[in-house]
Amino acid sequence: MDADAEAAAAGRGAKGPDELRREIERTRHELGDTVEELAGKMDVKGRARARAEDLRDRAGAMTVQMRSSAAHAGEAGRRHRKPVIIGGGAVVVAVVGAVMVRRHRC
């Protein structure tokens, strides 16, 4: 086949053996990806394990953050002892008052 005949065949959509091999390889690769994706969706234990690990990591990070916040709040409480005591007393008075009002209504 000469160059003009090959160009005409290519224009009509005919593919050479190399192009067909590349297309087959590309299709196999896409099919493999699809099979892996479906297998991952079917692996319920694996997905649950991964989710549990993710939640465990997040809980650990939150624990560190909460400890840091508590330490910071404790430090602020030690520096400003009087306002903390006054605020705590106000909360106690408010709670006692609310309880007394409820008991009086009943």
Number of C-alpha atoms within 10 A of each C-alpha: 5 6 8 9 10 14 11 11 13 12 10 9 8 13 14 11 9 9 11 12 12 11 13 12 12 12 12 12 12 12 12 12 12 12 12 12 11 11 11 12 11 11 11 11 9 12 13 11 12 12 12 12 12 12 12 12 12 12 12 12 11 12 12 12 12 12 11 12 12 12 12 12 12 12 12 12 14 11 11 11 11 11 11 14 12 11 11 12 12 12 12 12 12 12 12 12 12 12 11 11 11 10 9 8 6 5
